[in-house]
């Protein structure tokens, strides 16, 4: 058996056996997957040479799997393009679950001949891979747009509405008006354009995946910039998500202007600390087992108003009302139970 070393002269198997593994590796780099030379390597007596063949087979298998994944990633766009819908926009947002920083959305219109190997949901990619893909997307896309909704508006609207607003603004910012919009998630942003919501869309649609990368890279860079202004929170590392280090910094320094006041871990830190007197009276009100005992606790609280702040008194009134309502319900339920069993209560 012989192999063709250069496309001209031939090399016999005996001569192959005299070659070093490094030399064979160099030669095999140019062989196609179906080249007969691989069978010769697979039958070689040296483990290192056989491993070259095994590694090559695995690499081709990975390449075929990636090609199939990329083809699958374009299935929704291909269907729309096939129907004559030429301008398909993918939309995604990032930062929805963060405790700090804006929510960012991106919109991308890709051409049918797009080539973005390795593209996936941005959360599944390394920071370096996202940066590489970010450049490739910007170079190939027909149009891209990024929009952000700031913390103050997130607290006013709620995070869902803020995310949808960011998506709409990203779509409006496209220089090419899309014919159809593919959006990640199960809720559509509500534009005048035909929309399709795809759960896990950033792993199912190339346009959405591209949008997720652009949004993620933009927001991560933004949080690194914020880290220079607020270094004590470590924004460059956790990007505003609720990591243990972030929560520790929050407890130590309190919320910054970038923190979302309506998110529970932040909101809890904004609740005023209660005095010992408040805690004692609140416990007494909660444990009262009759309206009479509750009223007695109310008198004690009135006598101790000098020890309580206005916020404490306001909160205690709420505890009092809630406990009184609960006791009345308990009394009614007890009467109903006694009536059914024939027991008369006074």
N, C-alpha and C positions, 0 to 999 in steps of 0.2 A: 504494500500500500504506500502511496506517496501523497504529499500535500504540495500545493502550489504556494510558494513563499512570497513571490512578488507579483504574481499575475503572469509571469513569463516562465522562468526556470522552475524545476520541480525539486522537491526535497523528499528523500526517502525516509521511512520510519526509523531506520537505523541511524540516519543522520540526526533525526529529531531527538533520539535518545541521548545523543552527545551534546545537545544544547542545554544551556542553563535554564532554570525556571524563569529567570528575569527576561531572557531572550525570547522565550516562548510567549510570555505575557505581552511583550512588546509586539510580536507578530500577530497574536490573536486579537489585539485591539481593533484590527481592521476587518476581522472576519464577520460575515453575516450569521444570523441565527441558524440558517439552514445549511451552512457550509459543512462539507463532509469532514473537514479537519477536526471538528469537535469529537467525533467518534474515536479518532486516533488518540486525542488527549485523554479521553475517558478510559481508554485501555492502557494507558502508560503505567509503568510500575511505580513511579514516584507519586507520593501523596500530594506534594505541592502542585504537580502538573494536573492531577485529577481534580484538585480543588479549584483550579482555574476554570475548568469546565463547569463544575457545580455552581460556582459563583456567577458565571456568565448566564447559566440557565435561570438562576434565581433573579438576576437583574432583568432579564427579558420578561420573566413572569410579572415582576413588579411594574415594568413599563406597560405591559398589556393591560394589567389591572388599572393603572392610572389612566391609560387612554380610554378604557371603558367607562371609568368614573367621570372623566371630563366630558365624554360624549353624553352620558346620562345627565350631567349637570346642565347641558344645553337643551334638554328635552322640551321644556316649556317654551323657551325662545324659538326653537325650531318649529314647533307647532304653530306658533303665532306668525312667524315669518312665512311658513307654508301657506297660511291663510291670506297672505298679502299685508299683514300688519308689520310694517317695516321698522317702526321706531318703538322699541320695547324698552321701558325703563325699569331697572331694579332699584328697590328702596329698602334701606335698613337703618336702624338706630342703635346707638351704643350709649351706655351710661345710665340706663334706666334703673338699675339696682344699686347705684352708688349712693353714698351718704353725702357726697360733696361734688361740686362742679356741675357744669351744664349737661344736658342731654343733647347729643349730636346725631344728626341724620345725614345720610348721603344718598344721592340719586345718580344712577349711571345708565347711559345708553351705549350699548356695545354694538359693533358691526358684526355681520354674519361670519366673517373670516377671522374672528378674534382667536388669538392663541395665548392662553394664560396657564401653562402647565404648573401644577402644584396649587392652583387656587382652591380654597376651601373656606368654610366658616372661619372667620378671623380668630375666633377663640381657640381654634385647633392649630393655629400657626404660631411659630416662634416670632419674636419681635423683629428679628433680622429678615425672616421670610416675608413678613407683612410689609416691611419697608421696600424690599425688592419688588414685590407684587404691586405695591402702591405706584411705583414709577412705571411699571409695565402697563397698568390700567390707565393711568393718565396719558401715556403715549398712544394707546390704541383706541380708547373710548371716543365715540363721536361727540359726547357731551357729558360733563360731570358737574355736580353741584353739592355743596355742603351747607347745612344750616344748623344753628344751635339755639336752644332756649335756656335762658339763664336761671339761676337758683331761685331768685325772687318770684319769677313767673311759674316755676315748678310748684312752689309752695302755694301760689294763688290758684292755679288751675287743677292740680294734682298731677302725678307723674304720667298717667296714661294720656290725659289730654295734652300735656306738654310734649310727649313723644309724638303724638299724631300731628300736632302743630309743626314740630320740627320736620316731620316727613313732608307735610304739605309745602312748607317753605323751600325745602330742598328740591321738590318737584317743580315748583314755580321758578326756581333759579336756573333750570336747564335752558341752555340756548336753543336746543332742539325740542320742540313740543312733542311729547310722546303720544303714540296712538293707544298704548296699553301700559299698565303699571303692574309689576309683580312686587308684592310687598311681603316682608317677613312677618310671620305671626298669624293670628286669626281675626284681627280687626283691621279693616281697611281705613286709610286716612280720610276718605270721603272727598275726593276731587271730582271734577266734571269728566274726567277721563275714565274709560273702562278699567276696572281694577280686579286683580286676583290675589287673594290672601293665601299664602302658603305657610303652614306650620312647619317649622324647621327649614324655612326657605333658604337660609344662608348655607345650607348643606345640600340643597336640591336644585337651586337655580344659579347659574353663573352670574347673571346680572345682579342678583341679590347678594351673592358672595362677594362680588367686586365692590358693591356699595358698603358692605360690612367692613371690608378692609380699609377703604378710604375713610370711613367714619371713625374706625378704631385708631388708625394712625394719627388722624387729625386730633382726636380727643386726647390720646396719650401724650402727644407733643404739647398740647395745651396744659395738661396737668403737670408736666415737667417744668413748664414755665411758671406755673403757680407755686411750685415747690420753692422757687427762688424768693418769692414774696412771703410764703408761710413755711419756712423750712422745718419748723417744729412738728409738723403733721406728717411728713414723709410722703407727700403726694406723688413724687417721682417714682416711688416704689409700688404703692398699692393703687394709684390712679383714682383714689376716692372711694374704692370699695371698702366694705366693713371688715378689713383684716384685723387680727388681734392687735397688731402694732398701731393701727389707726384708732381702734377703740380705746387703747391705752392712752394715746395722745389726746384724744377727745376728753377723757376723764381728767387728764392732767392739766390741759390748757383751756378746756371749754371750747364751744363752737367758734369757728372763724366765719367771716362773711361769706365764704364759699360753701358752708354747710347748709343742708336742706332742713329747715326748722320743723317741717311736718313729718320727717322720718323718725320713727320711734327711738332709735338710739340717741339721736340728737335732741328730740323733744323731751326725753326723760331728763336730760341734763339742764333743761331750761325751766323745769318745775322748781319753784322756790323750796328751799329746805324747811322742814317743819320743826317747830320748837318741841322741847320735851313735854311741855304742858299740853300742846296740841296732841301729841301721840298718846298721852295718858287719857285725855278726854275722849279722843276718837275710839280708843280701845274700850272705854266704859260705855259709850253709846252703842257700839257694835255688839257688845255682850249683854246689853239690857234685855231681859226676857219678858217684860211686860210694859205696857204704856206708862204705868205709874212709875216704874223704875227709870224709864227713859225721861220722864218729866223731871224727876229728881236730879238726874244728871244735867238736864238743861238748866236747872237753878244753880247748880255748882259752877257751870260754865259762866253764867251771868255774873256770879260773884268774883270770878277770876279773869274778867275781861282785861284787866291791866297787864296780865301776863301773856296775852295773846295778840298777835298782829291782826290787821284787818283781813288779810288773806286767810289766816288761821280760822277766824270767826266765820268767814264766808264758807270755808270748806266744812267746818263743823256743822253749820246749819244744813248743808247738803247731806251730811252723814245722818243727822237727826231726822230729816224728812224721809230719807230712804229707809231707815230702821223703823220709823213709825208706820210707814206703808207696809213694810214686811210683817210687822206684828199684827196689823189689822187683817192682813190676808191669812195669817196663821190662825187668828181667832175665828174667822169665818169658816175656814176649813175644819177646825175642831168642832164647831157647832154642827156643820153638815154631817160629820162623822158620828157625833153623839146622837143626832136625830135618827140616823139610819139604824143605830144599834139600840134605840129606845132609851137612851140616857138623857135626863133632863139636867141642864146646867142653869145656874142663876146668873 
